[in-house]
Amino acid sequence: MYTNEMNRAPARARSGLSAVGLALMLAIPNMACEDLLQVDLPTKVAAENLESPTVAEVLVNSAIGEFECAFSQYVAASGQLTDELRHSSGWLVMTEWDHRKIGQDRDVRVCNTAFGYGVFTPMQKARVSAEASRTRLEGWDDADVSDRPAKIATVAAYGAFSRAILGEAFCEMTIDVGPILSKTEMMQNAEAALGEATSLAQAAGRSDLAEAARVRRAALRLHLGDNSGAVSDAMAVPDGFRFDANYSSADLYRYNRIYHHNHVDGFISPEFNDDNLQPTVDGDNPTVGGVVDPRVESTESGIGQDGSPLRLIHKYPAWTSPIAIANGAEAKLIIAEVELGQTAVDIINGFRAAAGLPAYEPADVNDNAEIMRQVMEERTRELYLEGRRLPDFLRHDLQFATGTHPYDGNTYGTTTCIQIPRTERDSNPNIG
């Protein structure tokens, strides 16, 4: 059974705030949560008030906000590692993600920075915020906190979402100043956390949280080789389901980072521009049978901050554009990947019909290699810029970009999975 280890914060997470848990000491500045728990949050929560049930809703919203900020950065950073995006800025802290040169000394940035992306520190802070909030909520009574089971289920889910990303994206992991966990161990840890979150959400009547946890658990199970478990989870997800991270124009912390760095700053640009979504510097939109694919469409718009060609991404047209944390489309594509054959063809064509695209008609519906290739292509398009491409690369050992960058002439580095920062290794006595 999954167990919260709430007495210790990760070494890197406690550098910004105490081990009590990040957003518990600082609520998200100017945060505007656009969900069931929307409230006007104060800038700070006094330490002596943390033990009062009156701050329960603030704690929940802070945990959500920490994750949403970290998630936006993760989607942008991993999008550059896997060539969904390319850099169009001259800032080294931006270009190194595109150049695949994120070693142990580079992934150290916090969430609300205007330049560059951190993944480890923001995602660990999001996890600690959610799990510390859960500890407090569990210590109070239903009479003192309205909808306490739903609040507990919420922070349990967001803590599990953070654990899932830490498992999927990193080469290895450490939790709460603990020893090194292998990638498989961390994903198993996250799978258990998501299972518990599902049960808590169901008991609290939060079917949206339960379905979101199921989608994320299905993906982990697929990565871990549990195909039957993955399909079981995926088949339980309703058609058209989405569970989003929501954003705001009120504050840098709350921006959709892809919109901000693409449409506003000109720091990043889409890199998928030909029919097979292969990396190119510039070109026409990807098509299917000669029809522009609206799922990955962009518009040419002058030059980026570094003078390179800039295209504006249609998927995220505003600071407030939501990003799917859990997308029912992925559940269907998990079924397609496991079942292959006519099942996969029908699923692919369901997506294509919805996008107004020509149907997929394989020469041989029993050619599993060809069907799998098309399923992966459909994942690339249907789940574009939702943070799913890096796990796909690592799960299928796909080829990352190598050689010389097509625009700036730099040589690509060797980053695939993300490493634990050296600062965490140096400050964690349980890492040898």
C-alpha positions as a Markdown table, in Angstrom:
| # | Residue | x | y | z |
|---|---|---|---|---|
| 1 | Met | 0.0 | 0.0 | 0.0 |
| 2 | Tyr | 1.2 | 3.5 | -0.8 |
| 3 | Thr | 2.2 | 5.4 | 2.3 |
| 4 | Asn | 2.8 | 9.2 | 2.6 |
| 5 | Glu | 6.2 | 10.0 | 4.1 |
| 6 | Met | 5.3 | 13.4 | 5.5 |
| 7 | Asn | 8.0 | 14.0 | 8.1 |
| 8 | Arg | 10.8 | 15.0 | 5.7 |
| 9 | Ala | 10.9 | 17.2 | 2.7 |
| 10 | Pro | 13.3 | 16.6 | -0.2 |
| 11 | Ala | 16.5 | 18.4 | 0.3 |
| 12 | Arg | 16.0 | 20.6 | -2.8 |
| 13 | Ala | 12.4 | 21.4 | -1.9 |
| 14 | Arg | 13.3 | 22.6 | 1.6 |
| 15 | Ser | 15.8 | 25.1 | 0.2 |
| 16 | Gly | 12.9 | 27.5 | -0.7 |
| 17 | Leu | 10.7 | 26.8 | 2.3 |
| 18 | Ser | 10.6 | 24.7 | 5.4 |
| 19 | Ala | 10.0 | 20.9 | 5.4 |
| 20 | Val | 6.4 | 21.7 | 6.5 |
| 21 | Gly | 5.6 | 22.1 | 2.8 |
| 22 | Leu | 6.2 | 25.1 | 0.5 |
| 23 | Ala | 2.9 | 26.6 | -0.3 |
| 24 | Leu | 1.6 | 26.1 | 3.2 |
| 25 | Met | 3.9 | 29.0 | 4.2 |
| 26 | Leu | 3.3 | 31.0 | 1.0 |
| 27 | Ala | 0.0 | 30.8 | -0.8 |
| 28 | Ile | 0.2 | 31.3 | -4.5 |
| 29 | Pro | 0.6 | 35.1 | -5.2 |
| 30 | Asn | -2.5 | 36.5 | -7.0 |
| 31 | Met | -3.6 | 33.0 | -7.7 |
| 32 | Ala | -6.9 | 32.7 | -9.6 |
| 33 | Cys | -7.9 | 29.0 | -9.5 |
| 34 | Glu | -10.6 | 28.4 | -12.1 |
| 35 | Asp | -12.1 | 25.2 | -10.6 |
| 36 | Leu | -14.5 | 24.0 | -7.9 |
| 37 | Leu | -12.3 | 25.5 | -5.1 |
| 38 | Gln | -11.9 | 29.0 | -6.6 |
| 39 | Val | -11.2 | 31.5 | -3.9 |
| 40 | Asp | -9.3 | 34.8 | -3.5 |
| 41 | Leu | -6.1 | 33.7 | -1.8 |
| 42 | Pro | -4.1 | 35.9 | 0.5 |
| 43 | Thr | -0.5 | 36.5 | -0.4 |
| 44 | Lys | 0.8 | 34.8 | 2.8 |
| 45 | Val | -0.4 | 32.4 | 5.5 |
| 46 | Ala | 1.0 | 33.1 | 8.9 |
| 47 | Ala | 2.8 | 30.1 | 10.3 |
| 48 | Glu | 0.6 | 30.1 | 13.5 |
| 49 | Asn | -2.5 | 29.8 | 11.3 |
| 50 | Leu | -1.4 | 26.6 | 9.6 |
| 51 | Glu | -2.8 | 24.5 | 12.4 |
| 52 | Ser | -6.2 | 26.1 | 12.0 |
| 53 | Pro | -8.9 | 24.4 | 9.9 |
| 54 | Thr | -9.9 | 27.8 | 8.5 |
| 55 | Val | -7.0 | 27.7 | 6.1 |
| 56 | Ala | -8.0 | 24.3 | 4.6 |
| 57 | Glu | -9.3 | 25.7 | 1.3 |
| 58 | Val | -6.2 | 27.9 | 1.0 |
| 59 | Leu | -4.0 | 24.8 | 1.4 |
| 60 | Val | -5.8 | 22.9 | -1.3 |
| 61 | Asn | -5.7 | 25.7 | -3.7 |
| 62 | Ser | -2.0 | 26.3 | -3.0 |
| 63 | Ala | -1.2 | 22.6 | -3.7 |
| 64 | Ile | -3.1 | 22.9 | -7.0 |
| 65 | Gly | -1.3 | 26.1 | -8.0 |
| 66 | Glu | 2.1 | 24.6 | -7.2 |
| 67 | Phe | 1.4 | 21.6 | -9.5 |
| 68 | Glu | -0.1 | 23.7 | -12.3 |
| 69 | Cys | 3.0 | 26.0 | -12.4 |
| 70 | Ala | 5.4 | 23.0 | -12.3 |
| 71 | Phe | 3.4 | 21.2 | -14.9 |
| 72 | Ser | 3.4 | 24.1 | -17.4 |
| 73 | Gln | 7.2 | 24.3 | -17.1 |
| 74 | Tyr | 7.5 | 20.5 | -17.5 |
| 75 | Val | 5.4 | 20.5 | -20.7 |
| 76 | Ala | 7.6 | 23.3 | -22.2 |
| 77 | Ala | 10.9 | 21.7 | -21.1 |
| 78 | Ser | 10.1 | 18.2 | -22.2 |
| 79 | Gly | 8.7 | 19.5 | -25.4 |
| 80 | Gln | 12.1 | 20.9 | -26.3 |
| 81 | Leu | 13.9 | 17.7 | -25.3 |
| 82 | Thr | 11.7 | 15.7 | -27.7 |
| 83 | Asp | 11.5 | 18.2 | -30.5 |
| 84 | Glu | 7.9 | 19.2 | -30.2 |
| 85 | Leu | 9.4 | 22.6 | -29.7 |
| 86 | Arg | 12.7 | 24.3 | -30.6 |
| 87 | His | 14.3 | 27.3 | -28.9 |
| 88 | Ser | 14.1 | 30.7 | -30.6 |
| 89 | Ser | 15.8 | 32.6 | -27.9 |
| 90 | Gly | 19.5 | 33.3 | -27.1 |
| 91 | Trp | 19.1 | 32.5 | -23.4 |
| 92 | Leu | 21.4 | 29.6 | -22.5 |
| 93 | Val | 18.9 | 28.4 | -19.8 |
| 94 | Met | 16.4 | 28.0 | -22.6 |
| 95 | Thr | 18.5 | 26.6 | -25.4 |
| 96 | Glu | 20.1 | 23.9 | -23.3 |
| 97 | Trp | 16.8 | 22.0 | -23.1 |
| 98 | Asp | 16.6 | 22.1 | -26.9 |
| 99 | His | 20.2 | 21.1 | -27.2 |
| 100 | Arg | 19.7 | 18.2 | -24.8 |
| 101 | Lys | 22.4 | 19.4 | -22.5 |
| 102 | Ile | 20.5 | 19.2 | -19.2 |
| 103 | Gly | 22.9 | 17.6 | -16.8 |
| 104 | Gln | 23.1 | 17.4 | -13.0 |
| 105 | Asp | 24.0 | 21.1 | -12.8 |
| 106 | Arg | 21.3 | 22.6 | -14.9 |
| 107 | Asp | 17.8 | 21.5 | -13.8 |
| 108 | Val | 17.8 | 23.8 | -10.7 |
| 109 | Arg | 15.4 | 26.6 | -11.6 |
| 110 | Val | 12.3 | 27.4 | -9.6 |
| 111 | Cys | 8.8 | 27.7 | -11.0 |
| 112 | Asn | 8.1 | 31.4 | -11.2 |
| 113 | Thr | 11.2 | 32.4 | -13.2 |
| 114 | Ala | 10.8 | 34.3 | -16.4 |
| 115 | Phe | 13.6 | 32.5 | -18.1 |
| 116 | Gly | 14.5 | 28.8 | -18.4 |
| 117 | Tyr | 12.7 | 25.8 | -16.9 |
| 118 | Gly | 13.1 | 23.7 | -13.8 |
| 119 | Val | 11.5 | 20.4 | -13.5 |
| 120 | Phe | 12.9 | 18.6 | -10.4 |
| 121 | Thr | 12.5 | 21.5 | -7.9 |
| 122 | Pro | 9.1 | 22.7 | -8.9 |
| 123 | Met | 7.6 | 19.2 | -9.2 |
| 124 | Gln | 9.1 | 18.2 | -5.8 |
| 125 | Lys | 7.7 | 21.4 | -4.3 |
| 126 | Ala | 4.3 | 20.6 | -5.8 |
| 127 | Arg | 4.4 | 17.1 | -4.3 |
| 128 | Val | 5.5 | 18.3 | -0.9 |
| 129 | Ser | 2.8 | 21.0 | -0.9 |
| 130 | Ala | 0.0 | 18.4 | -1.7 |
| 131 | Glu | 1.2 | 15.8 | 0.7 |
| 132 | Ala | 1.8 | 18.2 | 3.6 |
| 133 | Ser | -1.7 | 19.6 | 3.0 |
| 134 | Arg | -3.1 | 16.1 | 3.2 |
| 135 | Thr | -1.5 | 15.5 | 6.5 |
| 136 | Arg | -3.1 | 18.6 | 8.0 |
| 137 | Leu | -6.5 | 17.8 | 6.5 |
| 138 | Glu | -6.4 | 14.3 | 7.9 |
| 139 | Gly | -5.7 | 15.8 | 11.3 |
| 140 | Trp | -8.9 | 17.9 | 11.3 |
| 141 | Asp | -12.5 | 16.8 | 11.7 |
| 142 | Asp | -15.3 | 16.9 | 9.1 |
| 143 | Ala | -17.2 | 19.3 | 11.5 |
| 144 | Asp | -14.3 | 21.8 | 11.1 |
| 145 | Val | -13.6 | 21.5 | 7.4 |
| 146 | Ser | -16.4 | 21.5 | 4.8 |
| 147 | Asp | -16.1 | 18.8 | 2.2 |
| 148 | Arg | -13.0 | 17.4 | 3.9 |
| 149 | Pro | -13.0 | 14.0 | 2.1 |
| 150 | Ala | -13.1 | 15.9 | -1.3 |
| 151 | Lys | -10.3 | 18.1 | -0.2 |
| 152 | Ile | -8.2 | 15.1 | 0.9 |
| 153 | Ala | -8.9 | 13.4 | -2.4 |
| 154 | Thr | -7.8 | 16.5 | -4.3 |
| 155 | Val | -4.4 | 16.9 | -2.6 |
| 156 | Ala | -3.9 | 13.1 | -2.8 |
| 157 | Ala | -4.5 | 13.2 | -6.5 |
| 158 | Tyr | -2.2 | 16.2 | -7.1 |
| 159 | Gly | 0.6 | 14.6 | -5.1 |
| 160 | Ala | 0.2 | 11.5 | -7.1 |
| 161 | Phe | 0.3 | 13.4 | -10.4 |
| 162 | Ser | 3.6 | 14.9 | -9.3 |
| 163 | Arg | 5.0 | 11.5 | -8.4 |
| 164 | Ala | 3.9 | 10.1 | -11.8 |
| 165 | Ile | 5.9 | 12.8 | -13.6 |
| 166 | Leu | 8.9 | 12.3 | -11.4 |
| 167 | Gly | 8.8 | 8.7 | -12.3 |
| 168 | Glu | 8.1 | 9.0 | -16.0 |
| 169 | Ala | 10.6 | 11.8 | -16.8 |
| 170 | Phe | 13.6 | 11.1 | -14.6 |
| 171 | Cys | 16.4 | 8.5 | -14.8 |
| 172 | Glu | 16.0 | 7.8 | -11.1 |
| 173 | Met | 14.5 | 9.6 | -8.1 |
| 174 | Thr | 14.7 | 10.4 | -4.4 |
| 175 | Ile | 11.7 | 11.2 | -2.2 |
| 176 | Asp | 11.9 | 13.0 | 1.2 |
| 177 | Val | 15.7 | 12.9 | 1.5 |
| 178 | Gly | 15.5 | 9.2 | 1.0 |
| 179 | Pro | 17.8 | 6.8 | -1.0 |
| 180 | Ile | 17.8 | 6.5 | -4.7 |
| 181 | Leu | 14.8 | 4.9 | -6.3 |
| 182 | Ser | 15.2 | 3.4 | -9.8 |
| 183 | Lys | 12.9 | 4.6 | -12.5 |
| 184 | Thr | 10.8 | 1.4 | -12.2 |
| 185 | Glu | 10.6 | 1.8 | -8.4 |
| 186 | Met | 9.5 | 5.4 | -8.7 |
| 187 | Met | 6.8 | 4.5 | -11.2 |
| 188 | Gln | 5.6 | 1.7 | -9.0 |
| 189 | Asn | 5.5 | 4.2 | -6.1 |
| 190 | Ala | 3.4 | 6.6 | -8.3 |
| 191 | Glu | 1.2 | 3.8 | -9.5 |
| 192 | Ala | 0.3 | 3.0 | -5.8 |
| 193 | Ala | -0.3 | 6.7 | -5.0 |
| 194 | Leu | -2.6 | 7.0 | -8.0 |
| 195 | Gly | -4.5 | 3.9 | -7.0 |
| 196 | Glu | -5.1 | 5.4 | -3.5 |
| 197 | Ala | -6.1 | 8.7 | -5.0 |
| 198 | Thr | -8.6 | 6.9 | -7.2 |
| 199 | Ser | -10.2 | 5.2 | -4.2 |
| 200 | Leu | -10.3 | 8.5 | -2.1 |
| 201 | Ala | -11.9 | 10.4 | -5.0 |
| 202 | Gln | -14.5 | 7.7 | -5.5 |
| 203 | Ala | -15.4 | 7.7 | -1.9 |
| 204 | Ala | -15.6 | 11.5 | -1.9 |
| 205 | Gly | -17.8 | 11.6 | -5.0 |
| 206 | Arg | -15.1 | 13.3 | -7.1 |
| 207 | Ser | -15.4 | 11.2 | -10.2 |
| 208 | Asp | -13.3 | 13.7 | -12.2 |
| 209 | Leu | -10.3 | 13.2 | -9.9 |
| 210 | Ala | -10.9 | 9.4 | -10.0 |
| 211 | Glu | -10.9 | 9.3 | -13.8 |
| 212 | Ala | -7.8 | 11.6 | -14.0 |
| 213 | Ala | -5.9 | 9.3 | -11.7 |
| 214 | Arg | -7.0 | 6.3 | -13.7 |
| 215 | Val | -5.6 | 7.8 | -17.0 |
| 216 | Arg | -2.3 | 8.6 | -15.3 |
| 217 | Arg | -2.2 | 5.1 | -13.7 |
| 218 | Ala | -3.0 | 3.5 | -17.1 |
| 219 | Ala | 0.0 | 5.2 | -18.6 |
| 220 | Leu | 2.3 | 4.1 | -15.8 |
| 221 | Arg | 1.1 | 0.5 | -16.1 |
| 222 | Leu | 1.8 | 0.5 | -19.8 |
| 223 | His | 5.3 | 1.8 | -19.1 |
| 224 | Leu | 5.7 | -0.9 | -16.5 |
| 225 | Gly | 4.6 | -3.7 | -18.9 |
| 226 | Asp | 1.2 | -4.3 | -17.2 |
| 227 | Asn | -0.8 | -4.2 | -20.4 |
| 228 | Ser | -3.9 | -5.8 | -18.9 |
| 229 | Gly | -3.9 | -3.4 | -16.0 |
| 230 | Ala | -3.4 | -0.5 | -18.4 |
| 231 | Val | -6.3 | -1.5 | -20.6 |
| 232 | Ser | -8.5 | -2.1 | -17.6 |
| 233 | Asp | -8.0 | 1.4 | -16.4 |
| 234 | Ala | -8.2 | 2.9 | -19.9 |
| 235 | Met | -11.5 | 1.2 | -20.7 |
| 236 | Ala | -13.1 | 2.7 | -17.6 |
| 237 | Val | -12.5 | 6.3 | -18.7 |
| 238 | Pro | -15.5 | 8.0 | -20.3 |
| 239 | Asp | -15.3 | 9.2 | -23.9 |
| 240 | Gly | -14.3 | 12.8 | -24.2 |
| 241 | Phe | -12.9 | 13.0 | -20.6 |
| 242 | Arg | -10.3 | 15.7 | -19.8 |
| 243 | Phe | -8.9 | 16.9 | -16.5 |
| 244 | Asp | -7.1 | 20.2 | -17.0 |
| 245 | Ala | -4.5 | 22.4 | -15.3 |
| 246 | Asn | -5.9 | 25.9 | -15.4 |
| 247 | Tyr | -4.0 | 29.1 | -15.9 |
| 248 | Ser | -4.4 | 32.8 | -15.4 |
| 249 | Ser | -3.1 | 36.1 | -16.9 |
| 250 | Ala | -2.9 | 37.6 | -13.4 |
| 251 | Asp | 0.7 | 36.6 | -12.6 |
| 252 | Leu | 3.8 | 34.9 | -14.0 |
| 253 | Tyr | 3.3 | 32.0 | -11.6 |
| 254 | Arg | -0.1 | 31.4 | -13.2 |
| 255 | Tyr | 0.8 | 31.8 | -16.9 |
| 256 | Asn | 0.5 | 29.0 | -19.5 |
| 257 | Arg | 4.2 | 29.0 | -20.1 |
| 258 | Ile | 4.0 | 27.7 | -23.6 |
| 259 | Tyr | 1.8 | 30.6 | -24.7 |
| 260 | His | 3.9 | 33.1 | -22.9 |
| 261 | His | 7.2 | 32.0 | -24.3 |
| 262 | Asn | 5.8 | 31.4 | -27.8 |
| 263 | His | 3.2 | 34.1 | -28.5 |
| 264 | Val | 4.6 | 36.8 | -26.2 |
| 265 | Asp | 8.4 | 36.4 | -25.8 |
| 266 | Gly | 9.2 | 34.5 | -29.0 |
| 267 | Phe | 11.5 | 32.2 | -27.0 |
| 268 | Ile | 10.1 | 28.9 | -28.4 |
| 269 | Ser | 8.6 | 27.7 | -31.7 |
| 270 | Pro | 7.0 | 24.5 | -32.9 |
| 271 | Glu | 9.5 | 22.2 | -34.5 |
| 272 | Phe | 7.1 | 19.6 | -36.0 |
| 273 | Asn | 6.5 | 20.9 | -39.5 |
| 274 | Asp | 6.4 | 18.1 | -42.1 |
| 275 | Asp | 4.0 | 15.3 | -42.6 |
| 276 | Asn | 5.9 | 12.9 | -40.4 |
| 277 | Leu | 6.4 | 15.5 | -37.7 |
| 278 | Gln | 10.2 | 15.3 | -38.1 |
| 279 | Pro | 12.3 | 18.2 | -36.8 |
| 280 | Thr | 12.7 | 21.0 | -39.3 |
| 281 | Val | 13.6 | 24.6 | -38.9 |
| 282 | Asp | 10.6 | 25.9 | -40.8 |
| 283 | Gly | 8.0 | 24.7 | -43.2 |
| 284 | Asp | 4.4 | 24.1 | -43.8 |
| 285 | Asn | 2.0 | 22.7 | -41.2 |
| 286 | Pro | 1.8 | 18.9 | -40.8 |
| 287 | Thr | -0.9 | 17.3 | -42.9 |
| 288 | Val | -2.8 | 14.1 | -43.2 |
| 289 | Gly | -3.5 | 13.2 | -46.8 |
| 290 | Gly | -2.9 | 16.8 | -47.8 |
| 291 | Val | -5.2 | 18.2 | -45.2 |
| 292 | Val | -3.7 | 20.4 | -42.5 |
| 293 | Asp | -3.9 | 18.7 | -39.1 |
| 294 | Pro | -5.5 | 21.2 | -36.7 |
| 295 | Arg | -4.2 | 19.3 | -33.7 |
| 296 | Val | -0.6 | 20.5 | -34.4 |
| 297 | Glu | -1.3 | 23.6 | -36.5 |
| 298 | Ser | 0.7 | 26.8 | -36.1 |
| 299 | Thr | 0.9 | 30.1 | -38.0 |
| 300 | Glu | 4.1 | 31.7 | -39.4 |
| 301 | Ser | 4.7 | 35.0 | -37.5 |
| 302 | Gly | 8.0 | 36.7 | -38.3 |
| 303 | Ile | 11.0 | 35.9 | -36.2 |
| 304 | Gly | 11.7 | 34.8 | -32.7 |
| 305 | Gln | 13.8 | 36.5 | -30.1 |
| 306 | Asp | 17.0 | 35.1 | -31.6 |
| 307 | Gly | 16.1 | 36.0 | -35.2 |
| 308 | Ser | 15.0 | 32.4 | -36.1 |
| 309 | Pro | 11.7 | 31.8 | -37.9 |
| 310 | Leu | 8.7 | 31.9 | -35.4 |
| 311 | Arg | 5.4 | 30.1 | -35.7 |
| 312 | Leu | 2.6 | 30.7 | -33.2 |
| 313 | Ile | 1.0 | 27.5 | -31.7 |
| 314 | His | -2.8 | 27.3 | -32.1 |
| 315 | Lys | -3.3 | 24.8 | -29.3 |
| 316 | Tyr | -2.5 | 27.4 | -26.6 |
| 317 | Pro | -3.7 | 30.8 | -27.8 |
| 318 | Ala | -3.8 | 32.6 | -24.4 |
| 319 | Trp | -2.1 | 32.9 | -21.0 |
| 320 | Thr | -5.3 | 31.2 | -19.7 |
| 321 | Ser | -5.3 | 28.2 | -22.1 |
| 322 | Pro | -5.7 | 25.0 | -20.1 |
| 323 | Ile | -3.3 | 22.0 | -20.4 |
| 324 | Ala | -4.6 | 18.5 | -20.0 |
| 325 | Ile | -3.2 | 16.7 | -17.0 |
| 326 | Ala | -5.2 | 13.6 | -17.9 |
| 327 | Asn | -6.8 | 13.2 | -21.4 |
| 328 | Gly | -9.3 | 10.5 | -22.2 |
| 329 | Ala | -7.7 | 10.5 | -25.7 |
| 330 | Glu | -4.6 | 8.9 | -24.1 |
| 331 | Ala | -6.8 | 6.2 | -22.6 |
| 332 | Lys | -8.1 | 5.3 | -26.0 |
| 333 | Leu | -4.6 | 5.3 | -27.5 |
| 334 | Ile | -3.4 | 3.0 | -24.7 |
| 335 | Ile | -6.1 | 0.6 | -25.7 |
| 336 | Ala | -5.0 | 1.0 | -29.4 |
| 337 | Glu | -1.3 | 0.4 | -28.5 |
| 338 | Val | -2.1 | -2.9 | -26.6 |
| 339 | Glu | -4.8 | -4.3 | -28.9 |
| 340 | Leu | -3.4 | -3.1 | -32.3 |
| 341 | Gly | -5.3 | -4.5 | -35.4 |
| 342 | Gln | -8.7 | -3.2 | -36.3 |
| 343 | Thr | -9.3 | -1.9 | -32.8 |
| 344 | Ala | -6.4 | 0.5 | -33.2 |
| 345 | Val | -7.5 | 1.5 | -36.7 |
| 346 | Asp | -11.0 | 2.3 | -35.5 |
| 347 | Ile | -9.6 | 4.4 | -32.6 |
| 348 | Ile | -7.3 | 6.3 | -34.9 |
| 349 | Asn | -10.1 | 7.0 | -37.3 |
| 350 | Gly | -12.3 | 8.2 | -34.5 |
| 351 | Phe | -9.7 | 10.9 | -33.8 |
| 352 | Arg | -9.2 | 11.7 | -37.4 |
| 353 | Ala | -12.9 | 12.1 | -38.1 |
| 354 | Ala | -13.2 | 14.5 | -35.1 |
| 355 | Ala | -10.4 | 16.6 | -36.6 |
| 356 | Gly | -11.8 | 16.6 | -40.1 |
| 357 | Leu | -9.0 | 14.4 | -41.5 |
| 358 | Pro | -8.9 | 11.6 | -44.0 |
| 359 | Ala | -9.2 | 8.1 | -42.6 |
| 360 | Tyr | -6.3 | 5.8 | -41.9 |
| 361 | Glu | -6.5 | 2.7 | -44.2 |
| 362 | Pro | -3.6 | 0.3 | -43.6 |
| 363 | Ala | -2.5 | -2.0 | -46.4 |
| 364 | Asp | -2.7 | -4.9 | -43.9 |
| 365 | Val | -4.6 | -4.5 | -40.6 |
| 366 | Asn | -2.6 | -7.4 | -39.2 |
| 367 | Asp | 0.8 | -5.7 | -39.7 |
| 368 | Asn | 1.4 | -4.9 | -36.1 |
| 369 | Ala | 4.6 | -3.0 | -36.7 |
| 370 | Glu | 2.9 | -0.7 | -39.1 |
| 371 | Ile | -0.2 | -0.3 | -36.9 |
| 372 | Met | 2.1 | 0.5 | -33.9 |
| 373 | Arg | 3.9 | 3.1 | -35.9 |
| 374 | Gln | 0.7 | 4.8 | -36.7 |
| 375 | Val | -0.6 | 4.6 | -33.1 |
| 376 | Met | 2.6 | 6.4 | -32.0 |
| 377 | Glu | 2.1 | 9.0 | -34.7 |
| 378 | Glu | -1.4 | 9.6 | -33.5 |
| 379 | Arg | -0.2 | 10.0 | -29.9 |
| 380 | Thr | 2.2 | 12.6 | -31.2 |
| 381 | Arg | -0.6 | 14.6 | -32.7 |
| 382 | Glu | -3.5 | 14.0 | -30.4 |
| 383 | Leu | -1.5 | 14.6 | -27.2 |
| 384 | Tyr | 0.7 | 17.3 | -28.7 |
| 385 | Leu | 2.3 | 19.5 | -26.0 |
| 386 | Glu | 0.7 | 17.7 | -23.1 |
| 387 | Gly | 3.9 | 16.3 | -21.6 |
| 388 | Arg | 3.4 | 12.8 | -23.0 |
| 389 | Arg | 6.1 | 12.8 | -25.7 |
| 390 | Leu | 9.1 | 12.3 | -23.3 |
| 391 | Pro | 7.6 | 9.2 | -21.6 |
| 392 | Asp | 6.8 | 7.9 | -25.1 |
| 393 | Phe | 10.5 | 8.4 | -26.1 |
| 394 | Leu | 11.7 | 6.6 | -23.0 |
| 395 | Arg | 9.2 | 3.8 | -23.1 |
| 396 | His | 9.8 | 2.9 | -26.7 |
| 397 | Asp | 13.5 | 3.9 | -26.8 |
| 398 | Leu | 12.8 | 6.3 | -29.6 |
| 399 | Gln | 15.7 | 8.2 | -31.3 |
| 400 | Phe | 16.3 | 11.6 | -29.8 |
| 401 | Ala | 17.8 | 14.3 | -32.1 |
| 402 | Thr | 21.6 | 13.9 | -32.6 |
| 403 | Gly | 24.3 | 15.5 | -34.6 |
| 404 | Thr | 24.0 | 19.2 | -35.4 |
| 405 | His | 21.0 | 21.3 | -34.5 |
| 406 | Pro | 19.2 | 22.3 | -37.8 |
| 407 | Tyr | 19.1 | 26.0 | -37.0 |
| 408 | Asp | 21.9 | 27.2 | -34.7 |
| 409 | Gly | 24.6 | 24.7 | -35.6 |
| 410 | Asn | 25.2 | 23.5 | -32.0 |
| 411 | Thr | 25.9 | 19.9 | -31.3 |
| 412 | Tyr | 23.2 | 18.0 | -29.5 |
| 413 | Gly | 24.0 | 16.6 | -26.0 |
| 414 | Thr | 23.1 | 13.3 | -24.5 |
| 415 | Thr | 20.1 | 14.1 | -22.2 |
| 416 | Thr | 17.3 | 11.6 | -22.5 |
| 417 | Cys | 15.7 | 11.0 | -19.1 |
| 418 | Ile | 16.2 | 14.0 | -16.7 |
| 419 | Gln | 18.8 | 13.7 | -14.0 |
| 420 | Ile | 18.5 | 14.5 | -10.3 |
| 421 | Pro | 20.3 | 17.9 | -9.8 |
| 422 | Arg | 23.7 | 17.8 | -8.2 |
| 423 | Thr | 22.5 | 20.2 | -5.5 |
| 424 | Glu | 20.0 | 17.5 | -4.4 |
| 425 | Arg | 22.7 | 14.8 | -4.4 |
| 426 | Asp | 25.1 | 16.9 | -2.4 |
| 427 | Ser | 22.6 | 17.8 | 0.2 |
| 428 | Asn | 20.9 | 14.4 | 0.6 |
| 429 | Pro | 22.9 | 12.3 | 3.0 |
| 430 | Asn | 21.1 | 9.1 | 1.9 |
| 431 | Ile | 22.4 | 9.3 | -1.7 |
| 432 | Gly | 25.8 | 7.6 | -1.9 |
